[in-house]
Amino acid sequence: MTNSQQFIWDDDQRQRKGRRRRNKLVLLLLLGLTLVVIGVNYFISGRAAVKRARLSEVMYMIDSKQDLLIKDSAVIKAIALDSLNFINQIEQPASSILVDTAAFFARLTELQDNKLAEIRQFKANFNSGLASTVQLGITSKSFIPLKFLTGERGGRLPAAELAFLASHCSNAAQYPFLKFAGRQLDPSVRQLDIRMFGVNSSTIDQTPYIICWAIAAAKAFDINYQIRHPQQNIVSSQQEIIDCSKGGDSNGGSSYLVFKWMDAPSVLLADSSAYSFTGKFLQSCRQPATGHGLKDWSMISCETPGDTASIKKIKDAICRFGSVVSSVNTTPGWLMYKRVEGNVWRDSNRYKESDGSFSSNHSVLIIGWDDDKQAWLIKNSWGEGWGITGGTGTQSGYMWLDYKSCNIGLKACWVVAR
């Protein structure tokens, strides 16, 4: 290579590096503008959990995905512009906010330091039963109050309700273990994930509606329907459940009450496309012209419905019905469940009501287990911006939860679709 060619090549490299630096600076400024807009809207107005969700998304992206600024700038730009448009539709026009780059980075540092300090404080003091192996960090839900992410009606059940649950027990053994491609599911295996057999349902983000009970019931029904009717995936209407089941209201609900309502020949659960979601309570019930019905359902812990079901019985039910609906006691720490595959939530605290009964505030689906981890694989309703994939597919929204943590297995039940 001649000197002149070397000079031209060096100059070209310098120009390319300069362009890359400028592009990254533009992206940082754009992201900075987004964060400042969201931050100002949230910290000044203090309104709407959905704004907090936007702030969480951007903070999580900056905290744990900074490499995207180089590797996938189009994604960052799209999210930033989407956030700006979102803010424009709500309150203050983004163009009216002047961005001071130095002030932005100072604010960003402050926010991250505060959140990390909160994480350390939580782990040190708030929940002394949390295992040291649990990994915590900023997630897409870190800035959202837990009350907007739960909704299961906890507390001790009335005597009449306990009596009903104890009496409503079908014999699970009447239903054979599921078979996929000639392979029968076996509850004695060390690991199982129902998704490995092509069975799945979409991940839903309930924020800011307290409807976990409706989502868990609908998803359990969808999974069993898919198993009984291969190639016919459905997405059942949570809004019909809210409007018609009397399983809950704006103060929360219970998944088993949804199955109690469905346990009638005349009740059909419509597809979400036919009975669209509004998130509103106290609407009139619209009886759908078409839908899918329930064949059977049962509590798992029939003898003591106010207690947690055994590991053996839950495994058995998953192998017969595809999933199990369970109540659970979530804590603010769940919002910080770090998105690291294999991260197992272990909490030795036994959460109880003042009368000594087990407490709960959330409904989830149990879809698998891992004896090596001593944990259930649960499907949550906090969207794909929270949780892990659990080792199958690319869809997040799952969690490894220790077999004996957070009262998992409380009010556990299964469902069979017609």
SEBA-421275 format. One record per residue: residue in one letter; z, y, x of N, C-alpha, C, O in turn. Coordinates in steps of 0.1 Angstrom, whole numbers, plus 2048, in hexadecimal, padded with zeros to 3 digits. Last residue first. Layout:
<pts>
AZYXZYXZYXZYX
...
</pts>
This chain:
<pts>
R9146E357C90C6D95748FF6D657B8F76CE576
A92A6E45999206EA5909196DF5889186D358C
V94B6E25A093F6DA59F9366E159593A6E4589
V9646EE5B695C6F05AA9506E75AB94A6E55B6
W9876F05C19796ED5C39726EE5B69786EE5AB
C9A27035D099C6FC5C598D6F95C99877005D2
A9C270F5DA9B570A5DE9AF7025D29B66FB5CB
K9DA71E5DB9D271E5CF9C47195D29BA71E5CC
L9D971E5FE9E07225F29D67235E69CC7295E7
G9CA71B6159CC70F60C9D47126009D57095F7
I9DC73062A9CF72B6269D171D61F9DA716623
N9F17406339F27396269E57336219E3732615
C9EE74864D9EA7516429EA74B6349E374F62B
S9E872865D9EA73665D9E773D6509DE738649
K9E370E6629F071165D9F272065C9FE72465B
Y9C970B66D9CC7036629D970865B9DB70664F
D9BB72B6769C47206799C871966D9CA71F662
L99A7346719A873666D9B072A66F9AD71F669
W97E74367B98673767E99473A67B99A743681
M96775266597375366D97974566F97973D666
Y94876565D95175A65D95D75B66695D76566E
G93577866093D77965494776D65294D76B648
S91277366A92077466C92877565F922774654
Q8F775E66F8FE76666690D76766891375C669
T8EA74C67F8EC7596858F376267B8F676E67F
G8F57296838EC73467E8EF7416858F674168F
T91572168B90971C68490172867F907731678
G92C72C69792472269F91871D69891171569E
G93874068993E73368993672868F93971C68E
T93075A68A92775168392D74368192973B679
I94B77168194376A68B93976168393A760677
G95679267695678467894C77E681945785688
W9417AB66794E7A666B94D79766D945791667
G9287B165E92D7BA66993B7B666D9417BC676
E9227A264891E79D6559237A56619217A166C
G93D7A36309307A663592E7A0643937799649
W9557996269557A662D9487A96349487B263D
S95E78161B95578A6139557986199567A2611
N95C76262F96376E62995977662194D773620
K96174163395774B63095D75662996375461F
I97172F64D97173564096674063F962746649
L97A71265C96F71C65C96E72264E96B71B645
W99B70B66799170B65D98671566098971F666
A9A86FB6859A470767D99A7036729916FB674
Q9AB6EE69E9B66EE6949B46F968A9BD701687
K9986EB6B099D6F96AF9A96F96A69B07036A5
D9946D16AC9966D56B999C6E36B99A56E66C2
D98D6D069199A6CB69599E6CF6A39A96D06A7
D97E6E667D97D6E168B98B6DD68F9946E5692
W96C6E965E9786E96669756E467496A6DF677
G95F6FA64095F6F164B96C6F16539756F864F
I96270D62C95570562D9546FB63894A6F463A
I97571E61697671662296A70C622967705618
L97374060B96E73260A97072B61796E730622
V98E7555FE98375160897E74360598373C5FC
S9A17705F299A7635EF98F7615F998676A5FB
H9C17805F79B277F5F99AD7715F69B57675F6
N9DC7805F79D578C5F39C678C5F39BF7965F1
S9FB76F5F49ED76F5F69E777C5F19ED7825E8
SA1A75C5FBA127685F7A047675FBA0075F604
FA2F7435EFA257475F8A1D7535F3A197535E7
SA5074C5E3A437455E2A3974B5ECA3B7565F1
GA6775B5E7A6574F5EFA587485EDA5573F5F5
DA697725D9A707675D3A6E75A5DBA7274F5D7
SA5A7845E8A697855E9A707795E2A7C7775E6
EA4176F5F8A457795EEA5577A5EFA5B7715F5
KA3676961AA3C76560DA40771605A4277C60A
YA2675C635A2776762CA2B76361EA2575A618
RA31752652A2F74C645A3175763BA3C75C638
NA20756672A2975C667A2675565AA1B751657
SA0E74D684A19744681A2274A676A2B743672
D9ED74E6869F8757682A0374E67DA02748672
R9CE74F6959DB7476949E67506919E9759699
W9AD74D6949B875568F9C474C68D9C4744684
V9987476AF9A07416A49AC74A6A19B474E6A9
N97974B6BB9857536B998D74D6AD98874F6A2
G9607406BC96B7386C197973F6BF9837396C2
E94F75E6C494E7506BF95A7486C595D7496D1
V95C77C6BC95A7736C795A7656C29647616BD
R9637966AF95778E6AD9537866B994A7896C0
K9857986A797A79B6B096F7916AE9717856AC
Y9957A668D99179969198479A69A97979D694
M99F7BC68199C7BD68F9987B06959987AE6A1
L9A57B666799B7C06699967C167798C7C667A
W9BB7A566A9AE79F6689A27A966A9977A566E
G9D17B666C9CB7B16789BD7AB6769B57AB67F
P9DA7BB6529D17C56599CA7C06669C07C566A
T9D679A6449DE7A464A9D57AF64F9C97AC651
T9D37826289CE78A6339D87956389E1798630
N9DB76561D9E277261F9DC77962B9DF775636
V9C67556049CB7566129D27646139CF76D60B
S9B873C5EF9BE7485F19C47495FF9C673E606
S99872B5F09A672C5F39AB73A5F39A47435F7
V9807145E79857215E59947215E899B7185E4
V96C6FF5FB9797005F397C70F5F397C7165FD
S94D6ED5FB9566F85FF9626F75F69636F05EC
G9416D45F593A6DD5FE9436E96029416EE60D
F94C6BE5E89476C95E09406D45E893A6DD5E2
R9546AA5FA94F6A65EC9486B15E593F6AE5DD
C95C6B66119536AB61294D6A66059436A0604
I96F6C76079636CD60D9586C260D94D6C560B
A9836B45FF97C6BC5F596F6C25FA9656C35F3
D98C6AB6189866A260E97E6A96049736A5600
K9976C262298C6BC6299856B261F9786B261F
I9AC6C56109A26D06119956CA61898A6CC613
K9BC6AF6159B66B16079AA6BB6089A06BA601
K9C46B36309BC6A762C9B56A961E9A96A561D
I9D36CA62E9C76CA6369BE6BE6329B26C0630
S9E06D160D9E06CA61A9D36CB6219C86CC61B
A9E56F15FE9DF6E45FE9DF6DE60C9DF6E5616
TA037045F99F67026009F26F46009FA6EB601
DA117085D8A127065E6A047045EC9FA7045E5
GA0E7095BDA127165C4A147145D3A1871D5DA
PA086F05B59FD6FA5B5A017075BC9F870F5C0
TA116D35BCA186E05BFA0D6EB5C0A0A6EF5CB
E9FF6C05B3A0D6BE5B0A156CB5B2A1E6CD5AB
C9E66C95BA9E96C85AC9F86C75AA9FD6CD5A0
S9D46D95CE9E26D55CF9E86D45C19EE6DE5BC
I9BB6DF5C39BD6D45CD9CB6CF5CE9CE6C35CE
M9AE6E45A29B76E85AD9B86DC5B69B66D05B2
S98C6E159899A6DC5999A16E35A499C6E75AE
W9706DC5829776E358C9866DE58D98A6D8583
D94F6D557595D6D25779636DB58295C6E158A
K9376E256E93A6D55699496D256A94E6CB561
L92B7025639346FA56B9366EC5659376EB559
G90870E56291570B55D91E7025669196FD570
H8F372A5658F771D56A90571A56690E723566
G8DB73B5508E473A55B8E872C55E8E172255A
T8CF7515378CD7455408D874654B8DD75154E
A8D97665298D075C5228CE75052A8CD745524
P8FB77052C8EE76E5328E676452A8EC75A525
Q90F78651B90C77851C8FE7765218F4779519
R92079F52991379C52491078D526910789531
C93E7B05229387A452792A7A25219297A2515
S9427D352B9417C852193A7BC5279317BE530
Q9587DC54694B7DC53F94B7D15359537C8536
L96F7DC5569707E05479637E35419627EA537
F9637E657696A7DE56D96A7E455F9657EF55D
K9467E758B94F7EE5819567E35799517D9576
G9337DE59C9407E05A294A7E55989557E859C
T91A7D659591D7E559492A7E859B92D7F359F
F9007BF59990D7C359D90E7D259B9067DA59F
S8ED7B057D8EE7B758A8FC7BD58C9047BF583
Y8E17965738ED79C56F8F27A457C8FA79F583
A8CA78C57F8CA78E5708D679656B8D679C560
S8D178A5998C57925968C47955878BE79F583
S8E67785998E978759C8DD7905998DF79B596
D8E476157E8E076558C8E377458D8E277C584
A9007595698F375E56C8F076057B8FA761582
L91173E55D91274856890474C56C8FC744571
L91A73753C91073654791174155191374D54D
V92D72652592D73053092272D53A922722540
S92E71251392671D50F92572851A91D731519
P93F6FE51D9306FB51D92870851A91C70951E
A95770853595370852794470652693D70D52D
D96371354D96570554896370453996C700532
M96372D55495672655495771854E94C71354B
W97E73355497573954A96873254996373053E
K98772456A98D72155D984727552982721547
F97973157E97572357A97B71F56D974718565
V98774957E97974957B97473B57796C73A56E
L9A074158599E74657799074757398C745568
Y99D73B59F99F73059699D73458899972C57F
S99D7555AB99074D5AA9927425A098873F599
S9AC77259E9AE7645A39A175C5A199C75C596
G9B07955A69AD78A59D9B077D5A49B577C5B0
G9B67B95A39B47AD5AA9B27A15A09B27A3594
N9B67D05959C27CE59D9C17C05A49CB7BD5AC
S9A07D15859A17DB5919AD7D95999AE7DF5A4
D9A17AE57F99E7BC57B99F7C458899E7BF593
G99978B57799F79657F99B7A35799937A4570
G98F77956599677457199C77E57A9A377B583
K98077E55098E78154F99677C55A9A377955A
S96577955196E76E55397C77155098476754E
C95479054C95578654296177C54496677753A
D9517A25619507A755495679D54A95B7A153F
I95379357995C79E57795C7A25689677A5563
I93D78157494B77C57695578757395F78556C
E92879357492B78B56893978656994178655E
Q92A79B58F92D7A458592F79D5779387A2570
Q92278559E93078959F93479359393F79358E
S90A76E59790E77C59491D77E59492577858C
S8FE7585B190575B5A490A7695A390E76F5AD
V8E374F5BE8ED75A5C18F375E5B48EE7675AD
I8D672F5C78D973A5BE8E37445C38EA7405CD
N8BD7195D28C77225D68C972D5CB8C07325C6
Q8B06FE5D08B27085C58BE7105C88C970F5C2
Q8AF6E95E28A46F35E18A56FD5D689B7045D3
P8C36D35CE8BD6D75DB8B06E05D98A96DE5CF
H8DC6D45BC8CE6D75B98C76DC5C58C56E85C7
R8F36CF5C88EF6C65BD8E16C95B88DB6C05B2
I8F46E35DB8F56D55DF8F06CC5D48E96C25D7
Q8F36FA5CC8E86F75D58E86E95DA8DE6E35DC
Y90B6F85BE8FE6F75B78F36F45C08EA6EC5BD
N91D6FB5D391C6EE5CC90F6ED5C490A6E25C4
I9177165D991570C5E39146FE5DD90C6F65E1
D91D7245C190F7245C790D7195D19027125D0
F9397205C093071A5B59217195BB91B70F5B9
A94172E5D69447205D593B7195CB93670E5CD
K9387485CE9327415DA9357325DA92C72A5DE
A94874D5B893974D5B69337455C292A73D5C0
A96274D5C495E7445B994F7425B894A7375B6
A95F7625D69627555DB95E74A5D09597405D3
I95A7785C59507745CF9527665D394975E5D4
A97177A5B69657785AF95A7735B99527695B5
W9847805CA9867745C29797705BA9767645B8
C97C7985D597A78C5DD97B77F5D59747755D7
I97B7B25CB9757A75C397379A5CB96A7925C9
I9807CF5CE98A7C45D09867B85C798D7B45BE
Y9677E15E096B7DB5D39757D05D69737C75DF
P9597F05F39677F25F296D7EB5E59777F05E0
T9547D06029597DE6049527E75FA9467E75F9
Q9497B760294F7BB5F59547CA5F69577D05EC
D92C7AA60D9377B361193D7BA6049367C15FD
I92278861092379460892E79D60D939798612
T90B77161B91777861E91878561790E78D618
S8FC7566088FC76360E909769610913766609
S90373461090173F60690274C60D90874D618
N8F87126178FD71F61B8FC72960F8F5726605
V8EE6F56268F56FA61A8FB70861E903708628
G8E46E663B8DB6EF6348E16F66278DA6FB61F
F8F76DA6488EF6D16408E66DA6378E16D562C
M9076EC6558FE6E465D8F56DB6558EB6D565B
R9176F764290A6FE6459016F664D8F56F864D
I92F6EA6439256E66399186EC63B90E6E7635
D93B6DC65F9376EA65A92C6E76509216E2653
L9546CB67194A6CB6669486DA6629516E2661
Q9656B668895F6C26859556C167994E6B7678
R97069C6879776A768D9726B568A9796BE68A
V97068866996A68D67597169967A9786A0673
S97B68165098367D65C97C682669982681674
P96A68663B97569063E97E68D64A98669464E
D94868463D95467D64096068664395F68D64D
L92A68262B93468A63194168263294567A629
Q90F66C63391B66F62A92567763192967463D
R8ED66F6368FA67063D90567463490567F62E
G8D66726288DB66462A8E96646318EF659632
A8D268D6288C968562F8CF6776328CE67263D
F8F368F61E8E86976228DF68F62C8E468B636
K90B68A60590268460F8F768E6128F1694608
L92E68E5FD9206925FD91868B60891D687612
F9426755EE94067E5F99316815F99286795F7
P9436755C994166E5D79406795E293D6855DF
Y95C67B5B39506805B894E67B5C795767C5CF
Q9746705AE96A66C5A595C6715AA95266D5A5
A98667C5BF9806705C497566B5BA96D6625BE
A9926915B19876945BA97F6885BE9736885C1
N99C69259299C68959D99068B5A69856885A2
S9A76B358899E6A858799F69F5939A36A359E
C9C06C457A9BD6BD5869B36B15839B76A857D
H9D36D656A9C46D656B9C06D05799BC6D8582
S9EE6D556C9E86CC5639D86CB5649D26C1560
A9F36E957E9F76DC5819F16D15789EF6C657C
L9E96FF5709E26FB57D9E66EC5809DE6E4585
F9FB70155B9ED6FE5589E66F95659DE6EF564
AA13705569A126F9561A036F655E9FF6EA55F
LA0D71E574A1071357DA0E706576A096FC57B
EA0C72D55CA0072B564A0272056E9F8718570
AA2772B553A1C72554BA0F723553A08719551
AA34738568A3772A566A2C72455DA27719560
PA1F74F57BA2874C570A2973D56EA20735571
LA1E74F59FA1774D592A2274A587A2C74458A
RA277695B5A2A75C5AFA2475B5A2A24764599
GA0C77A5C7A197795BFA1B76B5B9A117635B8
G9EA7865C39F577E5C9A0177E5C1A017815B5
R9CA7875BD9D678B5B69E17815BB9E27765B7
E9B47935D59B97885CE9C778B5C99CF7915D0
G9AB7A95E39AA7AA5D49AF79D5CD9AE79C5C1
T99B7B95FF9A27AD5F99A07AD5EA9957AF5E5
L9927D060898B7C460D9927B760898E7AD60D
F9A07E66029927E65FE98B7DA60297F7D85FF
K9B87E260F9B87E16009AA7E15FB9A77DC5F0
L9B57E762A9B47DA6259B37D86169AD7CE612
P9A08036319AD7FE62C9AB7F06279A17ED620
I98C80364E98C80263F9997FD63B99E7F3640
F98780366998B81066398D80F65498F81A64E
S97E7E966F98B7EE6759907FA66E99C7FD66E
K9677DC6689717DF65D97E7E56629877E765B
S9577D767D9527E067395B7E36689587EB65F
T9707D96989667D26909617DC6859657E7685
I9807D96B797B7E16AC9707D96A59677D36AC
G9967BC6BB98E7C76C09897CF6B498C7CC6A8
L9A779E6C79A67A96BE99D7B46C499B7B56D0
Q9AB77C6C99A47876CF9A27926C499D78F6B9
V9C67666CD9BE76D6C39B877A6CA9C07826D0
T9D975D6DF9CB75A6E19C17616D89B57616DA
S9F27636D69ED76B6E19DE7686E49D77706EA
A9F57626B39F475B6C09EE7646CA9E576D6C7
LA0C7756A09FE7746A49FD76D6B2A047726BB
GA2677B699A2176D698A1376B69DA0F75F69D
SA29796699A2E78F6A5A2A7806A4A2B77A6AF
NA197AF690A187A168CA1C798698A147946A0
FA1F7C869AA1D7C768CA1E7B8688A247B567D
NA237C86B7A2E7CA6AEA2B7C569FA347C0699
AA0C7C06C6A1A7C06CCA257C06C2A2F7B96C3
K9F67C36B69F97B66BCA077B56C2A0D7AA6C2
F9F97DE6AF9F97D46A59FC7C66ABA057BF6A6
Q9F67EB6C8A027EC6C0A047E16B6A0E7DB6B4
R9DC7E46CE9E77DF6D79F47E06CF9FC7D76D0
I9CF7F16B99CD7E26BB9D97DD6C39DF7D36C0
E9D580B6BF9DA8056B29D97F66B39E27EF6AE
A9C880F6D69D78106D69DC8096CA9E78036CA
L9AE80C6CD9B38026D69C28036D79C97F86D8
K9AE8246BD9AC8176B79B180C6C09B78026BB
N9B28386D19BB8376C59BA8296BF9C48226BC
D99B8346E19A98336E69B38306DB9BC8286DD
Q98783A6CF98882D6D599682A6DA99B81F6D8
L98C8556C998C84B6BE98E83D6C49968356BF
E98A8606E39978616DB9978566D09A28506CF
T96F85C6E89798566F19878566EA98E84C6EB
L96486C6D496185D6D496C8566DD97184C6D9
R96C8856DC9718806CF96F8706CF9788696CA
A95E8876F496D8886F49738826E797D87B6E8
F9448866EA94987B6F395987B6F495F8716F6
F94489E6DB9428916D59478866DD94E87D6D8
A9488B16EE9528B06E49518A26DD95B89B6DA
A9308AF6FC93C8AC7039488AA6F99508A16FB
T91D8B66E791D8A96EE92A8A56F492F89A6F3
D9218C36CA9258C66D79278B96DE9308B26DC
V90D8CA6AF9128BF6B79158C56C590C8CA6CC
L9138D969090E8DB69D9158D06A69218CE6A6
I9098D16709138CE67A90D8D06889048C968B
S8F58D465E8FE8DF65F9098DD6699118E666C
S8E68BD65D8E18C86658EB8D36668E98DC66F
A8F38AD64B8F58AA6598F18B66618F68B966C
P9048BB62F8F78B86368FA8B76459018BF64B
Q91F8AA62091B8B562890E8B262F90D8A7636
E91A89160B92189E60B91A8A86149108AE610
I90787B60691587C60091A88A60091E88F5F5
Q8EF87C6128EF8796038FD87C5FD8FE87E5F1
N8F588062C8EE88A6258EF8896168F089260F
I90086663290987263290287D62A909884622
F8E88576328F38546298FC86062790086361C
N8D98636478D48646398DF86162F8E0868624
L8EA85B65C8E88696598E386B64B8E8874644
S8E783F65A8F48456598F38546558FA85964C
D8CC83D6608D18386538DE83E6508E1842645
L8CC84667A8C484E6708C984A6628CB852659
A8DB8316868DF83F6878D984767C8DF84F675
I8CB81B6818D981B67C8DE82A67B8E482E672
A8B48226908B381F6828C182067B8C2826670
K8BE8246AA8B88306A48B882E6948BB83768D
I8C68096AF8D08146AF8CA8206A88D28266A0
V8AD7FD6AD8B77F96A48C28046A38C6808698
A89F8086C289A80A6B58A58076AA8A580E6A0
S8AC7FF6D98AE80D6D58A98106C78AF8186C0
D8B67E76E68B07E86D98B27F66D38B97F86C9
K8BE7EA7018B67DE6FD8AF7E06F08A47DA6ED
I8CC8027038C180070C8B77F57068AB7F6706
L8DE8026EF8D780F6F28CB80D6FB8C28156FB
L8E97E96F08DE7EB6E78D77F86E98CB7FA6E6
D8FF7EB7008F27E67078E67E86FD8DB7E9702
Q9147F16EF90D7FC6F69007F86FD8F78006FF
K9237E26DD9157E06DE90D7EB6E59027EE6E1
S93E7E96DA93B7DC6DE92C7D96E09287CE6E5
D9418056D394B7FE6DB9467F16E194A7EE6EC
I92B80C6C492D8126D193680A6DA9348096E6
M92F7FB6AE9227FA6B69248006C391F7FB6CD
Y9478046A49467F66A99397F56B293A7EE6BD
M94081E69D94A81C6A794980E6AD94A80C6B9
V92D81868892981F69493381D6A092F81B6AB
E93E80A67693280467B92D80B68892A804692
S95281C67195581067794980A67D949805689
L94483066394A83367094D82767794C826684
R93D82164C93282665593882A66393282766D
A95681C64294E81164694381564F94080F659
R95E83563A96582F64595D82364A95E820656
K94D83862594B84163195283B63D94D83B648
V95882661394A82461994782C62594082862E
A96F83160A97082661496282361B96281F626
A97385260496A84760396B83D60E96884061A
R97F86F61797A86860B97285C60D96C85A618
G98788162A98F87662798B86E61B993866615
S97C89963397D89762498688B62198D88B616
I98089864F9838A46479858A163898F8A5632
F97B87E65798888465B98B891654996895652
Y96187964C96D87164997A87864B983879643
N95088E65495188B64695E883643964886639
V95488C67095889866995A89565A96389A654
G94A87167495887567795D88167096788166A
I93087466D93886B66694786E66894F86F65E
V92888768092688A67192F881669936886660
V92E87A69893588769493488A68593D88E67F
L91D86469692C86269693386F69393D86E68B
T90487169690886868B91786768B91D869680
L90487E6AF9038866A390887E69790F88368E
G9058676BF9108706BF9108796B391B87B6AD
L8EC85C6BA8F88546B690485D6B690D85C6AD
L8DE8716C68DC86D6B88E78666B28EC8686A7
L8E78706E08E987C6D88E88796C98EF87E6C1
L8DE8566E78ED85A6E78F08666DF8FA8666D8
L8C385A6E58C98516DC8D88536DC8DF8526D1
V8BF86D6F98BB8706EB8C38676E28C886C6D7
L8C785E70F8CF86A70C8CC86E6FD8D58726F6
K8B484A70F8C184670D8CA8527098D3851700
N89D85B71589E8537088AC84F7058B08506F9
R8A486572E8A386E7238A48667168AA86B70C
R8A484D73D8B085473C8B085E7308B985F729
R88984673A89383D7358A08447338A7842729
R87D85B74787A85973988585073288A853727
G88685776188A86375A88886274B890866743
K87A83F76788983F76688D84C75E89784B757
R85F84876686483D75D87383E75B87883D750
Q86085A77C85D85E76E861855764867859759
R86584879186F85378E86C85878087685B778
Q84E83879085B83278D86683D78A86E83B781
D83B84C79783A84578A84883F78684C83F77B
D8438517B184485C7A784385679984A85B790
D83E8397BD84C83E7BD84D8487B28578487AA
W8228387BB82A82E7B48388327B383F8307A8
I81B84E7CA81784E7BB8208447B48258467A9
F8248467E28298527DC8278527CD8308567C6
Q81582F7E782382E7E682983A7DF8328387D7
Q7FC83B7E97FE8327DE80D8307DC81282F7D0
S7FF84A8007FD8517F37FF8487E780484D7DD
N80483681380E84081080C8478038168497FB
T7F78168067F682280E80282B80A808829800
M8007F480880080080080080C80980880E812
</pts>
